[in-house]
Amino acid sequence: LVLGLIAGGAVNALADDLPLRRSPRLPRYVPDEKKRATHSRDENERALTQIDDERRPLSAWLGITAFLLGKRVSPNGVKLGWRYPITEIFTVALMVIAVLATDGDADVPPLQLAFWLGYMAIFALITVIDIEHKLILFVVIIPSALFAVLDAVLTPLRAEPNLRDALIGGAAGFIVFFILYNGGFLFTYIMGIVRGQKITEVAFGYGDVMMAGLSGLILGWQALIFALFITVFLGAFGAMLYLLSRALIRSKYSAFTALPYGPYIVAGTLIMLLFRAEISQLF
């Protein structure tokens, strides 16, 4: 629990700084307008993202403690959102699930569990940034990919994948989603002609391509096949829930609305990472 809380606090701090293209720093009170400026084309607004923010006191480094101890609002009135405690609880939950899923499993030695706990923090970071900014950052994916390769090198005998399967999986995941990525451009181009308007949104971003490659490195090519099927199913289910929610609140749906796909890739990867044997037995 303590490790999960610390990791959750680190995830929050990184999720504040990395999308703003800032070097990681100790927790700050980051205004919402600064987060929104990440996507602004106005150079002055983007310049604001580099201005330092108020430091949070030690008692407010965690979102949970900030809320409990009355440190949610900074002296200058910047308010921490619910994302902070929710992210910490989410990260703790992922790590608890990882520990419970491997409890008593002789094929998962302590070193492998340590890598898996690291993946839980990575998954939380990717999910939070993608939901909040619709971005999957190279600065997150590249170190995570090296971490996955190190996992395959150091733990090849007791738990899958070995280095060969991991590299094949990484290449396969990247290629499959790269094809989908380019197919998305073709689809939006054709639909733009049909509708007589320019469509700027695409089905997949390049970050999703990189995330699929990371998934393959973590799982190996065999488990990646199942993970991709799970991802597609969850993505379709999530899209239907989104449309249903828009209908229930009587909100007009805008065609080609971009929905973050990274969390679905994360979910498919997580399921196959922790429950590989159980899923395989179903087939």
BAVEXMAR-283934 format. One record per residue (C-alpha): y negated, z negated, x. Coordinates in Angstrom, 2 decimals, padded with zeros to 5 digits, always signed. Each point is the difference from the previous one (the first is absolute). Example, Ala and Ser with C-alpha at 12.3 -4.5 7.8 and 13.67 -1.06 7.14 Angstrom:
REM BAVEXMAR-283934
pt py = +004.50; pz = -007.80; px = +012.30
pt py = -003.44; pz = +000.66; px = +001.37
This chain:
REM BAVEXMAR-283934
pt py = +000.00; pz = +000.00; px = +000.00
pt py = -002.42; pz = -000.92; px = +002.79
pt py = +000.80; pz = +003.22; px = +001.88
pt py = -000.52; pz = +002.00; px = -003.18
pt py = -003.36; pz = -001.64; px = -000.67
pt py = -001.20; pz = +000.63; px = +003.55
pt py = +001.20; pz = +003.60; px = -000.20
pt py = -001.70; pz = +000.38; px = -003.39
pt py = -003.27; pz = -001.26; px = +001.44
pt py = +000.31; pz = +002.49; px = +002.86
pt py = +000.75; pz = +002.80; px = -002.47
pt py = -003.16; pz = -000.85; px = -001.94
pt py = -002.15; pz = +000.01; px = +003.14
pt py = +001.42; pz = +003.34; px = +001.15
pt py = -000.36; pz = +001.47; px = -003.50
pt py = -003.70; pz = -000.92; px = +000.18
pt py = -000.69; pz = +001.51; px = +003.41
pt py = +002.32; pz = +002.96; px = +000.61
pt py = -001.12; pz = +002.17; px = -002.96
pt py = -003.60; pz = -000.54; px = +001.16
pt py = +001.04; pz = +001.27; px = +003.44
pt py = -000.91; pz = -003.31; px = +001.59
pt py = +001.88; pz = -001.90; px = +002.68
pt py = +001.99; pz = -002.93; px = -001.43
pt py = -001.97; pz = -003.23; px = -000.09
pt py = +000.30; pz = -003.50; px = -001.41
pt py = -000.18; pz = -000.20; px = -003.82
pt py = -003.34; pz = +000.93; px = -001.54
pt py = -001.63; pz = +000.09; px = -003.40
pt py = -000.07; pz = +003.77; px = -000.56
pt py = -002.22; pz = +001.25; px = -002.88
pt py = +001.67; pz = +002.34; px = -002.50
pt py = -002.73; pz = +002.61; px = +000.45
pt py = +000.87; pz = +000.20; px = +003.69
pt py = +003.64; pz = +000.68; px = -000.88
pt py = -001.06; pz = +002.75; px = -002.41
pt py = -002.18; pz = +001.55; px = +002.71
pt py = +003.19; pz = +000.92; px = +001.86
pt py = +000.23; pz = +003.13; px = -002.15
pt py = -003.72; pz = +000.77; px = -000.07
pt py = -001.29; pz = +003.22; px = +001.52
pt py = -003.40; pz = -001.59; px = +000.53
pt py = -000.39; pz = -000.75; px = +003.72
pt py = -002.33; pz = -002.94; px = -000.69
pt py = +002.53; pz = -001.61; px = -002.33
pt py = +002.82; pz = +000.58; px = +002.48
pt py = -002.15; pz = -001.57; px = +002.74
pt py = -000.19; pz = -003.17; px = -002.10
pt py = +003.76; pz = -000.46; px = +000.38
pt py = -000.46; pz = -000.73; px = +003.71
pt py = -002.46; pz = -002.86; px = -000.54
pt py = +001.70; pz = -003.35; px = +000.54
pt py = +000.65; pz = -002.29; px = -002.96
pt py = -000.15; pz = -003.75; px = -000.49
pt py = +002.85; pz = -001.82; px = +001.68
pt py = +002.25; pz = -002.03; px = -002.20
pt py = +000.44; pz = -003.66; px = +001.01
pt py = +003.45; pz = -000.98; px = +001.24
pt py = +000.80; pz = -001.58; px = -003.36
pt py = -000.61; pz = +003.39; px = -001.66
pt py = +002.00; pz = +002.18; px = +002.38
pt py = +002.70; pz = +000.13; px = -002.65
pt py = -000.97; pz = +001.23; px = -003.42
pt py = +002.08; pz = -002.72; px = -001.64
pt py = -001.79; pz = -002.81; px = +001.84
pt py = -003.37; pz = +001.67; px = -000.59
pt py = +000.64; pz = -000.07; px = -003.74
pt py = +001.42; pz = -003.53; px = -000.01
pt py = -002.71; pz = -001.53; px = +002.20
pt py = -002.98; pz = +001.65; px = -001.65
pt py = -000.66; pz = +002.41; px = +002.88
pt py = +000.38; pz = +003.18; px = -002.04
pt py = -003.74; pz = +000.78; px = +000.10
pt py = -001.92; pz = +000.31; px = +003.28
pt py = -003.42; pz = -001.64; px = +000.55
pt py = -001.57; pz = +003.42; px = -000.64
pt py = +001.89; pz = +000.50; px = -003.24
pt py = +002.81; pz = +002.34; px = +001.09
pt py = +003.04; pz = -000.77; px = -002.13
pt py = +003.64; pz = +000.34; px = +001.04
pt py = +002.03; pz = +001.99; px = -002.52
pt py = +003.41; pz = -000.86; px = -001.38
pt py = +001.54; pz = +002.47; px = +002.43
pt py = -000.02; pz = -002.69; px = +002.71
pt py = +002.26; pz = -002.65; px = -001.56
pt py = +002.13; pz = +002.65; px = -001.73
pt py = +000.65; pz = +001.75; px = +003.33
pt py = +001.02; pz = -003.28; px = +001.64
pt py = +002.37; pz = -000.84; px = -002.86
pt py = +001.37; pz = +003.56; px = +000.09
pt py = +000.66; pz = -000.21; px = +003.76
pt py = +001.72; pz = -003.37; px = -000.35
pt py = +002.14; pz = +001.40; px = -002.82
pt py = +001.07; pz = +002.99; px = +002.11
pt py = +001.02; pz = -002.24; px = +002.90
pt py = +001.89; pz = -002.39; px = -002.28
pt py = +001.86; pz = +002.95; px = -001.54
pt py = +000.87; pz = +001.28; px = +003.49
pt py = +001.39; pz = -003.39; px = +001.04
pt py = +001.98; pz = -000.43; px = -003.22
pt py = +001.38; pz = +003.54; px = +000.20
pt py = +001.37; pz = -000.64; px = +003.49
pt py = +001.19; pz = -003.58; px = -000.54
pt py = +003.53; pz = -000.31; px = +001.33
pt py = +000.20; pz = +003.67; px = +001.00
pt py = +001.67; pz = +000.11; px = +003.40
pt py = -001.20; pz = +003.58; px = +000.54
pt py = -003.61; pz = -001.17; px = +000.08
pt py = -000.58; pz = -002.05; px = +003.17
pt py = -003.19; pz = -002.06; px = +000.49
pt py = -001.68; pz = +002.76; px = +002.02
pt py = +000.59; pz = +002.50; px = -002.80
pt py = -001.40; pz = -002.44; px = -002.55
pt py = -003.09; pz = -000.42; px = +002.18
pt py = -000.55; pz = +003.77; px = -000.10
pt py = +000.49; pz = +000.03; px = -003.76
pt py = -002.57; pz = -002.75; px = -000.48
pt py = -002.37; pz = +002.12; px = +002.06
pt py = +000.68; pz = +002.90; px = -002.35
pt py = -000.90; pz = -002.19; px = -002.97
pt py = -003.48; pz = -000.59; px = +001.43
pt py = -000.35; pz = +003.72; px = +000.76
pt py = +001.05; pz = +000.92; px = -003.54
pt py = -002.52; pz = -002.46; px = -001.44
pt py = -002.81; pz = +001.44; px = +002.15
pt py = +000.81; pz = +003.61; px = -000.91
pt py = +000.25; pz = -000.86; px = -003.70
pt py = -003.29; pz = -001.92; px = -000.14
pt py = -002.02; pz = +002.65; px = +001.84
pt py = +001.50; pz = +002.86; px = -002.01
pt py = -000.65; pz = -001.69; px = -003.34
pt py = -003.53; pz = -001.03; px = +000.95
pt py = -001.13; pz = +003.11; px = +001.90
pt py = +002.68; pz = +002.66; px = -000.68
pt py = +000.48; pz = +000.21; px = +003.76
pt py = +002.99; pz = -000.32; px = +002.30
pt py = -001.46; pz = -000.36; px = +003.46
pt py = +001.32; pz = +001.44; px = +003.25
pt py = -001.12; pz = -003.20; px = +001.73
pt py = +002.60; pz = -001.82; px = -002.12
pt py = +002.76; pz = +002.63; px = -000.04
pt py = +000.13; pz = +000.79; px = +003.74
pt py = +000.54; pz = -003.61; px = +001.24
pt py = +002.43; pz = -000.55; px = -002.89
pt py = +001.98; pz = +003.08; px = +001.07
pt py = +000.23; pz = -001.33; px = +003.56
pt py = +001.11; pz = -003.35; px = -001.44
pt py = +002.77; pz = +001.78; px = -001.96
pt py = +001.15; pz = +001.89; px = +003.10
pt py = +000.12; pz = -003.28; px = +001.93
pt py = +002.10; pz = -001.45; px = -002.83
pt py = +002.47; pz = +002.90; px = +000.26
pt py = +000.24; pz = -000.44; px = +003.79
pt py = +000.49; pz = -003.78; px = +000.01
pt py = +002.24; pz = -000.40; px = -003.06
pt py = +002.21; pz = +003.12; px = -000.15
pt py = +003.45; pz = -001.58; px = -000.10
pt py = -000.24; pz = -002.69; px = -002.67
pt py = -002.27; pz = +001.71; px = -002.53
pt py = -000.86; pz = +003.59; px = -000.82
pt py = -001.59; pz = +002.27; px = +001.08
pt py = +000.57; pz = +000.75; px = +003.66
pt py = -002.66; pz = +001.89; px = +001.93
pt py = +001.48; pz = +003.44; px = -000.71
pt py = +000.22; pz = -000.56; px = -003.76
pt py = -003.47; pz = -001.54; px = -000.04
pt py = -001.58; pz = +003.01; px = +001.73
pt py = +001.83; pz = +002.44; px = -002.28
pt py = -001.10; pz = -002.06; px = -003.00
pt py = -003.60; pz = -000.04; px = +001.17
pt py = -000.02; pz = +003.77; px = +000.47
pt py = +001.71; pz = +000.57; px = -003.37
pt py = -002.41; pz = -002.23; px = -001.91
pt py = -002.99; pz = +001.63; px = +001.65
pt py = +001.22; pz = +003.56; px = -000.63
pt py = +000.92; pz = -000.58; px = -003.66
pt py = -003.36; pz = -001.51; px = -000.84
pt py = -001.87; pz = +002.52; px = +002.15
pt py = +001.50; pz = +002.74; px = -002.17
pt py = -001.01; pz = -001.90; px = -003.14
pt py = -003.45; pz = -000.58; px = +001.49
pt py = -000.59; pz = +003.72; px = +000.52
pt py = +001.58; pz = +000.79; px = -003.35
pt py = -002.55; pz = -002.32; px = -001.58
pt py = -002.83; pz = +002.03; px = +001.51
pt py = +001.54; pz = +003.20; px = -001.36
pt py = +000.43; pz = -001.55; px = -003.46
pt py = -003.59; pz = -001.27; px = -000.21
pt py = -001.29; pz = +003.36; px = +001.26
pt py = +001.89; pz = +001.88; px = -002.73
pt py = -001.02; pz = -002.50; px = -002.69
pt py = -003.59; pz = +000.23; px = +001.15
pt py = +000.09; pz = +003.76; px = -000.56
pt py = +001.68; pz = -000.44; px = -003.40
pt py = -002.52; pz = -002.64; px = -001.13
pt py = -002.96; pz = +001.76; px = +001.56
pt py = -001.13; pz = -003.06; px = +001.92
pt py = +000.40; pz = -001.43; px = +003.46
pt py = +002.57; pz = -002.80; px = +000.26
pt py = -000.47; pz = -002.27; px = +003.00
pt py = +002.87; pz = -002.43; px = -000.60
pt py = +003.49; pz = +000.73; px = +001.32
pt py = +003.39; pz = -001.40; px = -000.92
pt py = +000.68; pz = -001.45; px = +003.45
pt py = -002.28; pz = -000.98; px = +002.84
pt py = +000.91; pz = +000.38; px = +003.66
pt py = +000.35; pz = -003.78; px = +000.14
pt py = +002.92; pz = +000.31; px = -002.44
pt py = +001.61; pz = +002.48; px = +002.40
pt py = -000.36; pz = -002.49; px = +002.85
pt py = +001.32; pz = -002.81; px = -002.19
pt py = +003.10; pz = +002.03; px = -000.86
pt py = +000.57; pz = +000.55; px = +003.71
pt py = -000.31; pz = -003.75; px = +000.59
pt py = +002.49; pz = -000.62; px = -002.81
pt py = +002.50; pz = +002.28; px = +001.74
pt py = -000.47; pz = -001.79; px = +003.32
pt py = +000.61; pz = -003.36; px = -001.65
pt py = +003.02; pz = +001.04; px = -002.09
pt py = +001.68; pz = +002.87; px = +001.83
pt py = +000.73; pz = +003.32; px = -001.66
pt py = +002.91; pz = -001.15; px = -002.20
pt py = -001.88; pz = -002.78; px = -001.77
pt py = -003.15; pz = +002.13; px = -000.09
pt py = +001.68; pz = +002.38; px = -002.46
pt py = +000.48; pz = -002.83; px = -002.49
pt py = -003.48; pz = -001.37; px = +000.71
pt py = -001.62; pz = +003.34; px = -000.85
pt py = +001.86; pz = +000.19; px = -003.32
pt py = -001.10; pz = -003.56; px = -000.81
pt py = -003.57; pz = +000.85; px = +001.00
pt py = -000.14; pz = +003.06; px = -002.28
pt py = +001.48; pz = -001.95; px = -002.92
pt py = -002.42; pz = -002.91; px = +000.45
pt py = -002.93; pz = +002.38; px = +000.41
pt py = +000.83; pz = +001.77; px = -003.26
pt py = +000.49; pz = -003.33; px = -001.78
pt py = -003.31; pz = -001.29; px = +001.36
pt py = -001.82; pz = +003.14; px = -001.16
pt py = +001.43; pz = -000.41; px = -003.51
pt py = -001.12; pz = -003.63; px = -000.09
pt py = -003.47; pz = +001.08; px = +001.11
pt py = -000.23; pz = +002.60; px = -002.77
pt py = +001.30; pz = -002.52; px = -002.55
pt py = -002.55; pz = -002.61; px = +001.09
pt py = -002.82; pz = +002.54; px = -000.31
pt py = +001.18; pz = +000.85; px = -003.50
pt py = +000.25; pz = -003.65; px = -001.06
pt py = -003.54; pz = -000.80; px = +001.10
pt py = -001.19; pz = +003.30; px = -001.52
pt py = -001.40; pz = +001.16; px = +003.31
pt py = -000.23; pz = +003.72; px = +000.58
pt py = +002.37; pz = +001.27; px = +002.67
pt py = -001.48; pz = +002.31; px = +002.60
pt py = +002.40; pz = +002.67; px = +001.21
pt py = +000.84; pz = -000.04; px = +003.72
pt py = -001.03; pz = -003.64; px = +000.37
pt py = +001.20; pz = -001.13; px = +003.43
pt py = +002.46; pz = -002.89; px = -000.08
pt py = +001.06; pz = -001.76; px = +003.21
pt py = +003.55; pz = +001.04; px = +000.87
pt py = +000.46; pz = -002.19; px = +003.07
pt py = +001.14; pz = -003.07; px = -001.97
pt py = +002.88; pz = +002.01; px = -001.47
pt py = +001.13; pz = +001.13; px = +003.46
pt py = -000.25; pz = -003.62; px = +001.11
pt py = +002.09; pz = -001.13; px = -002.98
pt py = +002.71; pz = +002.60; px = +000.65
pt py = +000.10; pz = -000.94; px = +003.69
pt py = +000.09; pz = -003.72; px = -000.76
pt py = +002.87; pz = +000.34; px = -002.49
pt py = +002.15; pz = +002.00; px = +002.42
pt py = -000.89; pz = -002.22; px = +002.96
pt py = +001.08; pz = -003.24; px = -001.66
pt py = +002.62; pz = +001.24; px = -002.47
pt py = +001.55; pz = +002.94; px = +001.83
pt py = +003.60; pz = -001.14; px = -000.53
pt py = -000.47; pz = -000.77; px = -003.69
pt py = -001.67; pz = +003.35; px = -000.73
pt py = +002.61; pz = +001.91; px = +002.01
pt py = +002.82; pz = -001.61; px = -001.99
pt py = -001.46; pz = +001.43; px = -003.20
pt py = +000.73; pz = +003.48; px = +001.34
